[in-house]
Structure formats: structure tokens, C-alpha cells
Amino acid sequence: MGLVDGYYGPVSDDQADRAVGQALDLGINLFDTADSYGSGEGERRLGHALTGRRDQVFLATKFGLLTEPGSDRVVDGRPGIVRSRAEDSLRRLGTDTIDLFQLHRIDPQVPVEDTVGAMAELVGEGKVRYVGLSEANPEQLRRAMLTHPVVSVQSEYSLFERGVEGGVLAGCVRFGYGLLAFAPLGKGLLTGKLQQVRDFDQGDLRSKLPRFGGEHLRRNQELVAALTASADQLSITTAQLALAWLLSRSPAVVPIPGSTSAAHLAENAAAADLDLPAEVISSIESAITAESVSGDRYPAGWRLPRG
């Protein structure tokens, strides 16, 4: 998502190419995008950056979240649109096969079984290897899997967003599918580097989010300060500690932090090699609880969360 303008500030094609290339050189081989990021621009940029290196990656994209002005639908999981969305994504990504094709949000007007059935047809044709869902609850996952195997669910998960612990994560462990944790650094809050809203570039999505404004931001920074103190004791960064905590939750959890910064990419990748002591995990879970985080994920009245 961060490879396109309109989310975390301006990004050029050259920046996108460099970021993806460096990630590959660091051994990162899972890349996740969506057709709604910049109305296809995210897929186009990722496909361009992977030219000549497609065989080195597991390529994931999502469909079904609408961004067209004037649309009366927020999500669209109708079986009849699945094929065209996949073919558009294949073209922009410059590939013959999508490794993981995910429904971006569950369409409340369409049974999830019907959408997954259409996705399964693409698996049979070799255009898609695996099927995944994003922001699905346990019951939706159960119903979907009666139609076709679902290998992953993508949801926001971090020390600041723990909703999946109510059942989704347990389902991943029980049934053997993966949890792709988006915004694992709390959209930047858990890096400890964000001081105030005016640090954002023009057009940065976070300037509109409750957790990043006023008293909410001040309270959340106090929580992050406790995380930073623990990180300092281990001689690692705040972001690395936040990612290592996620990785400690379960082998099913795969954090997908996004960055176009060379330093941050290297920092994030190194977190995969950390093994946190049990007392550190206990300490940070006591310092940052779901109830202690200040502010909602998204503003009241948003038709649908992004991510």
C-alpha cells in the first residue's frame, strides 16, 4: 500500500523499484498488494519492480474493495466480477499466476461461499495458486473452507490492535492457515519515531486517524515509550521489538510491514532473527493492553477501513 501516493505520502517509481529490490536482497519473499491501492497503481509498480525476479517471490494481491467515485457498493464479491478482477491484476503485475488471491473484504450482500467458489475456478485454471480472505471472522472462514481450502486470513494485528486474538488467531492455529498481519507497526506508531501529526507528509492517511491526533496521540506515545525502554535494554529498536512480539505469538503469524526506507527495511527484516525472553514478552503485554490504546482504528462514519 505504501508504494503509491495517497497513504503515507508521495512515492516515485524509482523509490518503489529500489524498495522492492532491497527487500528481495534482504531475503524477503512475500509481497502483498491490492487492486484498490491507487486504483491498480500499487500492482503496476510492484509488477515493474519484480521484472526479472518474479520467480523469487510469493506474490499476493486482493480484490473486492471498491474505490470508484459514485459507486453504490463499498465491497463487491459477486462471483461474476471475480475473473475480470483477477485478469486485470495479472496484467498489471506482469505475471501469469497470482500465488495468493484474497477477497479484500467480505461482501455482506453475497454469500462468501459464492465468492470463494468463483475464486476456486481460477485455481483450477492455474491463474491462482491459493485462496485467502481479508478481515474475515471465524464463521466466515469456516463457511468459505467448506467450498474451497483457504490458506490465509489477512487482518490488522499489532500490540495496538488485538482483535484477532478473539478467535481468528486460534482458528489459524487449529486449522493450519496463516495470519497475514497488516499494519504490524501500528501504521508507524510502534516505531517510536513519530512525534506529532505534523511529521506527516501532505496527503498522509494517518492525519485523519483518531489514534494519531491530539490527546489520543499523547497517550499512545506514553505506551510506546514503555516499549522503547524494553527495546533499549535488549539493544534493539522499538520497531524490531514490536515485530518480534508478533512473531512470538504463533508460527502462523506473518507480519507484513511496508516501507520504502532502506534503513527501515533492513531493520524490519532483522526482527525475524530475534528470540524474545519470556519475561520481556510478559512485560510489554502488561505495559500495552488492548484497553490501554487510545482512539479508534478509523474515524466514525468511514464506510470501510482501508488496509
C-alpha positions in Angstrom: 0.0 0.0 0.0 2.9 2.3 0.8 4.3 2.0 -2.7 1.6 4.5 -4.0 0.7 8.1 -3.2 -2.3 8.9 -1.0 -1.5 6.7 2.0 1.9 7.6 3.6 2.9 10.4 1.4 4.4 10.8 -2.1 6.3 7.9 -3.7 8.1 7.8 -7.0 8.5 4.8 -9.4 12.3 4.8 -8.6 11.6 4.7 -4.9 9.3 1.7 -5.4 11.8 -0.1 -7.5 14.6 0.4 -5.0 12.5 -0.6 -2.0 11.3 -3.9 -3.7 14.8 -4.7 -4.9 16.3 -4.1 -1.5 13.6 -6.3 0.2 14.5 -9.1 -2.2 18.2 -8.7 -1.5 17.4 -9.0 2.2 15.6 -12.3 1.7 12.0 -11.0 1.9 10.0 -13.2 -0.5 6.3 -12.4 0.3 4.9 -9.3 -1.3 1.3 -8.3 -0.7 -0.7 -5.7 -2.6 -4.3 -5.0 -3.8 -6.1 -3.7 -6.9 -7.5 -0.9 -4.8 -4.2 0.6 -3.9 -4.0 3.7 -6.1 -6.7 2.1 -8.4 -4.2 -0.5 -9.6 -1.1 1.6 -9.3 0.3 -0.5 -6.5 0.1 -3.6 -8.6 1.6 -1.9 -11.6 4.6 -0.6 -9.5 5.1 -3.9 -7.8 5.0 -5.8 -11.1 7.5 -3.4 -12.6 9.9 -3.7 -9.7 9.7 -7.5 -9.9 10.7 -7.6 -13.6 13.2 -10.5 -14.0 12.8 -11.6 -10.4 9.2 -12.9 -10.3 10.3 -16.4 -9.6 11.9 -15.3 -6.3 8.7 -14.2 -4.6 5.3 -15.4 -3.3 3.0 -12.8 -4.8 -0.3 -11.9 -3.1 -2.9 -9.5 -4.1 -6.5 -8.6 -3.1 -9.7 -7.7 -4.9 -13.2 -6.6 -4.0 -12.7 -3.3 -2.3 -14.1 -0.5 -4.5 -12.6 2.9 -4.8 -14.5 4.2 -7.9 -16.2 7.6 -7.2 -20.0 7.4 -7.1 -20.2 3.6 -6.6 -23.1 2.4 -4.5 -21.1 -0.6 -3.3 -18.3 -0.5 -0.9 -17.2 -4.0 -1.5 -18.0 -6.3 -4.4 -17.7 -10.0 -4.0 -20.2 -11.0 -6.8 -18.9 -14.2 -8.5 -19.4 -12.6 -11.9 -16.6 -10.0 -11.3 -14.0 -12.3 -9.8 -12.5 -13.4 -13.1 -12.2 -9.9 -14.6 -10.6 -8.6 -11.4 -8.1 -11.4 -11.4 -7.2 -10.9 -15.1 -6.7 -7.1 -14.5 -4.4 -7.9 -11.6 -2.4 -10.4 -13.6 -1.9 -7.8 -16.4 -0.8 -5.1 -14.0 1.5 -7.4 -12.1 3.0 -8.7 -15.3 2.6 -12.4 -14.4 0.7 -15.5 -15.4 -0.2 -16.6 -11.9 -1.2 -15.0 -8.6 0.2 -17.0 -5.8 -2.4 -15.8 -3.2 -5.6 -14.3 -4.4 -7.5 -12.7 -1.5 -11.0 -11.2 -1.1 -10.2 -7.8 0.4 -13.4 -7.6 2.5 -16.5 -9.9 2.8 -19.4 -8.6 0.8 -22.4 -8.5 3.1 -24.7 -8.9 0.1 -23.1 -12.0 -1.3 -22.6 -15.4 0.5 -18.9 -15.9 1.0 -19.2 -19.4 -0.4 -20.3 -18.0 -3.8 -17.3 -15.6 -4.0 -14.8 -18.3 -2.9 -16.4 -20.7 -5.5 -15.6 -18.3 -8.3 -12.0 -17.9 -6.9 -11.7 -21.7 -6.8 -12.4 -21.8 -10.6 -9.3 -19.7 -11.1 -7.2 -22.1 -9.1 -8.4 -24.9 -11.3 -7.3 -22.9 -14.4 -3.8 -22.2 -13.0 -4.4 -18.4 -12.8 -4.4 -18.5 -9.0 -2.5 -20.9 -6.7 -4.1 -20.3 -3.4 -7.2 -18.5 -1.9 -7.2 -16.2 1.0 -9.6 -13.8 2.8 -9.0 -10.5 4.4 -10.7 -9.2 7.6 -12.9 -12.3 7.8 -14.4 -13.6 11.1 -14.2 -17.2 12.2 -17.6 -18.1 11.0 -17.0 -16.6 7.5 -13.7 -18.6 7.3 -15.5 -21.8 8.3 -18.1 -21.4 5.6 -15.6 -20.4 3.0 -13.5 -23.5 3.7 -16.4 -25.8 3.1 -16.3 -24.6 -0.6 -12.5 -24.5 -1.1 -9.4 -24.5 1.1 -8.5 -21.1 2.4 -4.8 -20.9 3.3 -4.7 -17.5 5.0 -6.6 -14.6 6.5 -5.3 -11.1 6.5 -6.1 -8.8 9.4 -4.7 -5.9 11.3 -2.6 -7.2 14.2 -0.1 -5.4 16.4 0.4 -4.5 20.0 -2.1 -1.7 19.3 -4.7 -3.8 17.5 -5.5 -7.2 19.1 -9.0 -8.0 17.7 -7.9 -11.2 16.0 -7.0 -12.8 19.4 -10.7 -13.2 20.0 -10.9 -16.2 17.6 -9.2 -15.7 14.3 -5.7 -16.4 15.6 -7.0 -19.5 17.4 -8.6 -20.7 14.1 -5.3 -20.2 12.3 -3.5 -22.4 14.8 -6.3 -25.0 14.9 -6.9 -25.4 11.2 -3.4 -24.6 9.8 -3.9 -21.5 7.8 -1.7 -18.4 8.1 -2.4 -14.9 9.5 -1.0 -12.1 7.4 -0.7 -9.3 10.0 -1.1 -5.9 8.2 -0.1 -2.7 10.0 2.1 -4.7 12.4 3.8 -1.5 13.5 0.5 0.3 14.2 0.9 2.4 11.0 4.1 3.8 12.4 3.1 4.4 16.0 5.0 1.4 17.2 8.3 2.6 15.7 8.8 5.2 18.4 9.8 7.7 15.7 6.6 9.5 15.3 6.4 12.6 17.4 3.4 14.6 16.2 0.9 14.8 13.4 2.8 17.5 11.5 5.5 14.9 10.9 3.3 13.5 8.2 3.7 14.4 4.5 0.9 16.1 2.7 -1.8 13.5 1.9 -0.7 11.1 4.6 -3.7 8.9 5.5 -2.8 8.9 9.2 -3.6 12.6 9.7 -7.2 11.5 9.6 -7.0 8.6 12.0 -8.1 9.1 15.7 -5.1 7.4 17.2 -2.7 9.9 15.6 -4.4 13.1 16.9 -4.4 15.3 20.0 -4.8 13.6 23.3 -5.1 10.1 21.7 -1.6 10.5 20.2 -0.1 11.7 23.5 -1.5 8.8 25.4 -0.4 6.3 22.8 3.1 7.8 22.8 3.3 7.1 26.5 2.6 3.4 25.8 5.3 3.4 23.1 7.8 4.9 25.5 7.5 1.8 27.7 8.1 -0.4 24.6 11.1 1.7 23.7 12.5 1.3 27.2 12.3 -2.5 26.8 13.9 -2.4 23.4 16.8 -0.3 24.7 17.5 -2.9 27.3 17.8 -5.5 24.5 19.9 -3.2 22.3 17.3 -3.4 19.5 14.9 -0.8 18.0 11.3 -0.3 19.1 10.0 -1.5 15.8 12.1 -4.7 16.0 10.6 -5.4 19.4 7.1 -4.9 18.2 7.6 -7.2 15.2 9.4 -9.8 17.3 6.5 -9.8 19.7 4.1 -10.6 16.8 6.3 -13.4 15.6 6.4 -14.9 19.1 2.6 -15.2 19.1 2.4 -18.1 16.7 4.2 -19.7 13.8 1.0 -18.9 11.9 1.6 -15.1 12.1 3.4 -13.4 9.2 3.8 -9.7 9.7 3.8 -7.6 6.5 5.3 -4.2 7.4 5.6 -1.8 4.5 8.4 0.7 3.9 10.3 2.5 1.2 13.2 3.4 3.5 16.4 1.3 3.1 17.2 1.6 6.8 13.7 0.6 7.9 13.6 -2.4 5.5 16.9 -3.7 6.9 15.7 -3.0 10.5 12.4 -4.8 9.9 14.0 -7.9 8.3 16.4 -8.3 11.2 13.5 -8.7 13.6 12.8 -12.1 12.2 16.0 -13.4 13.8 15.1 -12.2 17.4 14.0 -14.6 20.1 12.4 -12.7 22.9 12.8 -13.9 26.5 9.5 -14.8 28.2 9.9 -12.1 30.8 10.2 -9.4 28.1 7.0 -10.6 26.3 5.2 -10.6 29.6 6.5 -7.1 30.4 5.4 -5.5 27.2 2.0 -7.2 27.2 1.4 -5.7 30.7 2.5 -2.3 29.5 0.4 -2.2 26.3 -3.0 -3.8 26.5 -5.9 -3.6 24.1 -7.8 -1.5 26.6 -4.9 1.0 27.1 -4.7 2.0 23.5 -6.4 5.4 22.9 -8.6 6.2 20.0 -10.4 4.0 17.4 -8.8 2.5 14.3 -10.8 4.7 11.9 -13.0 7.7 12.2 -16.7 7.3 12.8 -18.6 7.3 9.5 -15.9 5.7 7.3 -17.7 3.4 5.0 -15.0 0.8 5.1 -11.5 0.6 6.7 -8.5 0.7 4.3 -5.6 -1.7 4.6 
